[in-house]
């Protein structure tokens, strides 16, 4: 990073309930034109992580209570789009949303629920994603469960998506993941984070 005063900028953003200084941020961020570069935010603890590994695979993780659950994802299911759309529905008031990671052959379903003013995330593992899973009668194996803050989850996913586009571009994302980047849903989620109080 260059040290010239005119090329160094500082912005403040709220991420996961904390106000962070973003050093080296494009000055257009203050005008809402571009997203910030998350140099400082990268050192914040995450709940959701997601990166492309190439060849139709992605590496995700959910971190609860200091425990990191690694969740690889196959392109046979569009997991990142699933996450973005689920969080959008949660932001709009839906009490329970779900997304899934297909590991081939197992799968992990993530449930985000709201009750009594609390949000709880629950991970359950199923032995074979190819077998239709009755929503009742087959609860799977509990992997982890913990209380979370919706704003933190949204910030984590915005950071993950922004980083993937910065690294790969939309065409590179498509080539690596075999699904297009969920541009419209991602932009709507980003706008909700900017303009709403997420409970």
C-alpha positions as CSV (number, residue, x, y, z in Angstrom):
1,X,0.0,0.0,0.0
2,X,1.4,3.4,-0.9
3,X,2.1,5.8,2.0
4,X,1.1,9.0,0.3
5,X,-1.5,10.9,2.3
6,X,-3.7,11.6,-0.7
7,X,-3.8,7.9,-1.6
8,X,-4.6,6.7,1.9
9,X,-8.2,6.8,3.0
10,X,-10.1,5.7,6.1
11,X,-13.7,4.7,6.4
12,X,-15.8,3.3,9.2
13,X,-18.3,0.4,8.7
14,X,-20.3,-1.7,11.1
15,X,-19.6,-5.4,10.8
16,X,-21.1,-7.9,13.2
17,X,-22.0,-5.2,15.7
18,X,-18.5,-3.6,15.8
19,X,-17.3,-0.5,14.0
20,X,-14.2,-1.2,12.0
21,X,-11.7,1.1,10.3
22,X,-11.1,0.2,6.7
23,X,-7.7,1.5,5.7
24,X,-6.9,2.1,2.1
25,X,-10.6,2.2,1.2
26,X,-11.6,3.6,-2.1
27,X,-12.9,7.1,-1.4
28,X,-16.0,6.3,-3.5
29,X,-17.1,4.0,-0.7
30,X,-18.3,7.0,1.3
31,X,-20.5,7.9,-1.7
32,X,-21.9,4.4,-1.9
33,X,-20.4,3.7,-5.3
34,X,-18.2,0.8,-4.5
35,X,-17.9,-1.8,-1.7
36,X,-15.0,-1.4,0.8
37,X,-11.8,-3.5,0.7
38,X,-12.0,-5.4,4.0
39,X,-8.3,-5.3,5.1
40,X,-9.3,-4.8,8.8
41,X,-12.5,-6.7,8.5
42,X,-10.5,-9.8,7.4
43,X,-9.1,-10.0,10.9
44,X,-12.6,-10.1,12.4
45,X,-14.0,-13.5,13.6
46,X,-16.4,-15.0,11.1
47,X,-19.4,-17.3,11.4
48,X,-19.7,-18.1,7.6
49,X,-16.8,-18.5,5.2
50,X,-16.9,-19.5,1.6
51,X,-14.2,-19.6,-1.2
52,X,-14.0,-21.2,-4.6
53,X,-11.5,-24.1,-4.8
54,X,-11.8,-24.7,-8.6
55,X,-13.0,-27.7,-10.6
56,X,-16.6,-27.3,-9.4
57,X,-15.8,-27.3,-5.7
58,X,-16.0,-24.6,-3.0
59,X,-14.7,-24.7,0.6
60,X,-17.1,-23.3,3.2
61,X,-17.1,-23.2,6.9
62,X,-19.4,-22.3,9.8
63,X,-17.7,-21.2,13.1
64,X,-19.7,-21.6,16.3
65,X,-18.4,-21.2,19.8
66,X,-14.8,-21.4,18.7
67,X,-15.5,-24.6,16.8
68,X,-14.9,-24.5,13.0
69,X,-17.0,-26.9,10.9
70,X,-15.4,-27.3,7.4
71,X,-18.1,-27.7,4.7
72,X,-16.9,-28.5,1.2
73,X,-19.6,-27.9,-1.5
74,X,-20.0,-29.5,-4.9
75,X,-21.3,-27.6,-8.0
76,X,-24.2,-30.0,-8.3
77,X,-26.0,-27.6,-5.9
78,X,-25.6,-23.8,-6.1
79,X,-24.7,-23.4,-2.5
80,X,-23.6,-19.7,-2.5
81,X,-26.8,-18.6,-4.2
82,X,-28.7,-20.7,-1.7
83,X,-27.0,-18.9,1.2
84,X,-27.6,-15.4,-0.3
85,X,-31.2,-16.1,-1.0
86,X,-31.8,-17.6,2.5
87,X,-30.3,-14.6,4.2
88,X,-32.4,-12.3,2.1
89,X,-35.6,-14.1,3.3
90,X,-34.4,-13.9,6.9
91,X,-33.8,-10.2,6.5
92,X,-37.3,-9.8,5.2
93,X,-38.8,-11.6,8.3
94,X,-39.0,-15.3,7.5
95,X,-38.7,-17.2,10.7
96,X,-36.8,-20.2,9.4
97,X,-34.5,-20.4,6.3
98,X,-32.3,-23.2,5.1
99,X,-29.3,-23.8,2.8
100,X,-27.4,-26.9,1.9
101,X,-23.9,-28.1,1.1
102,X,-23.6,-31.2,-1.1
103,X,-20.4,-33.1,-0.2
104,X,-20.9,-36.1,-2.4
105,X,-22.4,-38.3,-1.2
106,X,-23.3,-36.7,2.2
107,X,-24.9,-33.3,2.6
108,X,-25.1,-30.8,5.4
109,X,-28.3,-28.7,5.9
110,X,-28.0,-25.4,7.7
111,X,-31.2,-24.1,9.4
112,X,-31.4,-20.5,10.6
113,X,-34.4,-19.9,12.9
114,X,-35.8,-17.0,14.9
115,X,-37.7,-17.5,18.2
116,X,-38.2,-15.4,21.3
117,X,-35.9,-12.7,19.9
118,X,-33.0,-15.1,19.3
119,X,-31.5,-16.5,16.1
120,X,-30.1,-20.0,16.2
121,X,-28.2,-21.8,13.5
122,X,-28.3,-25.6,13.4
123,X,-26.2,-27.9,11.2
124,X,-27.5,-31.4,10.4
125,X,-25.7,-34.1,8.3
126,X,-27.5,-36.5,6.0
127,X,-25.8,-39.7,4.6
128,X,-26.8,-39.4,0.9
129,X,-27.9,-36.2,-0.8
130,X,-29.4,-38.3,-3.7
131,X,-32.1,-39.9,-1.4
132,X,-35.2,-37.7,-1.0
133,X,-35.2,-36.4,2.6
134,X,-38.5,-36.3,4.3
135,X,-38.7,-33.0,6.3
136,X,-40.3,-34.9,9.1
137,X,-39.1,-38.3,10.4
138,X,-35.5,-38.0,9.3
139,X,-33.8,-35.3,11.3
140,X,-30.3,-36.3,10.3
141,X,-27.3,-36.1,12.6
142,X,-26.8,-33.0,14.7
143,X,-23.4,-31.5,13.9
144,X,-23.5,-28.1,15.7
145,X,-25.9,-25.5,17.0
146,X,-25.5,-22.0,18.4
147,X,-26.9,-18.5,18.7
148,X,-25.9,-16.0,16.0
149,X,-26.5,-12.4,14.9
150,X,-28.1,-12.0,11.5
151,X,-26.1,-8.8,10.7
152,X,-22.9,-10.8,11.3
153,X,-24.0,-13.5,8.9
154,X,-24.9,-11.0,6.2
155,X,-21.6,-9.2,6.6
156,X,-19.7,-12.5,6.4
157,X,-21.5,-13.4,3.1
158,X,-21.0,-9.9,1.6
159,X,-17.3,-10.2,2.4
160,X,-17.1,-13.7,0.9
161,X,-19.0,-12.8,-2.3
162,X,-17.0,-9.5,-2.8
163,X,-13.7,-11.4,-2.4
164,X,-14.7,-14.1,-5.0
165,X,-15.7,-11.4,-7.5
166,X,-12.5,-9.4,-6.8
167,X,-10.5,-12.6,-7.3
168,X,-12.3,-14.3,-10.2
169,X,-14.6,-11.8,-11.8
170,X,-18.1,-13.0,-12.8
171,X,-16.8,-15.0,-15.8
172,X,-14.1,-16.7,-13.8
173,X,-16.7,-17.5,-11.1
174,X,-18.9,-19.1,-13.7
175,X,-16.0,-21.1,-15.1
176,X,-14.9,-22.3,-11.7
177,X,-18.2,-23.0,-10.1
178,X,-20.4,-23.8,-13.2
179,X,-23.1,-21.5,-11.9
180,X,-23.4,-17.7,-12.5
181,X,-22.8,-15.4,-9.6
182,X,-26.1,-14.4,-8.0
183,X,-25.6,-10.8,-8.9
184,X,-29.2,-9.4,-8.3
185,X,-29.7,-11.3,-5.0
186,X,-26.3,-10.3,-3.8
187,X,-26.8,-6.6,-4.6
188,X,-30.2,-6.7,-2.8
189,X,-28.6,-8.3,0.3
190,X,-25.8,-5.7,0.2
191,X,-28.4,-2.9,0.0
192,X,-30.4,-4.3,2.9
193,X,-27.2,-4.4,5.0
194,X,-26.6,-0.7,4.2
195,X,-30.1,0.5,4.8
196,X,-31.7,-1.7,7.4
197,X,-31.3,-2.6,11.0
198,X,-30.9,-6.3,11.0
199,X,-32.1,-8.0,14.2
